[in-house]
């Protein structure tokens, strides 16, 4: 009995000093989706997916508060986001108050994969593609990175398939429509231009 009591006291002492460590993912900042738990704080989430963010070191914490910006969105050791959509993407912060009075905050970044609005232009367009780092990308152009630039001289459709950190596949595409404007002169305007050119030639010859 004495040994067990001593162990408990030692555990509480180390916990209060913040010295206890664990290799378990549940004691590290982590995320869970579809039963997959990853010790990460940033991930790309597909539309409609459910994701749970879990605060680390919950055994030495007496209270956790979750925020998105300045808005309080939850309390407790975890925060679950259901039916994920673009408006729910962004940075979430958990503020943990430990048993020793210390407050620690951890940021979680939830990304939503989108290539943005389609482009409709009348001249060549330089487009930067910059999507979240982390997933494995396969672009219709053959590119594999998350950041590159293309100059479009003609209309095209750019598509991307991404395998997220949780193994889900998400796709998106962007349509670039290039429609050069063609200016046509009316017959009367054409005659005026020709007449003006003839007058300029005559005047030039007269000065020779």
BELZI-V767707 format. One line per field, one symbol per residue. ss: DSSP state (@ for helix, = for strand, . for the rest). phi: phi as a letter, one per 20 degrees, with the letter a starting at -180 (. if undefined). A space follows every 10 residues. Layout:
ss: ???
phi: ???
//
This chain:
ss: .@@@@@@@@@ @@@@@@.... ....@@@..= ===..===.. .===...... ====...@@@ ========.. =====..=== =....@@@.= ========.. ..======== =.......== =...====== .....====. ......==== ==...===== ===.....== ========.. ......@@@@ @@@@@@@@@@ @@@@@@..
phi: .fffffffff ffffffemef cbefffdcgb ccblnedcec cbbedefnfd cdedfelffd ddbccdccmd dfdrcofbcd ddlfbgfefp ddcddddefe nfdcdcecdd ddfbenffdc cdbgcecedc dgfpfedcef eofcedbacc deebfacdcc ccefgenedc cbbcddddcg fdedefgfff ffffffffff ffffffef
//
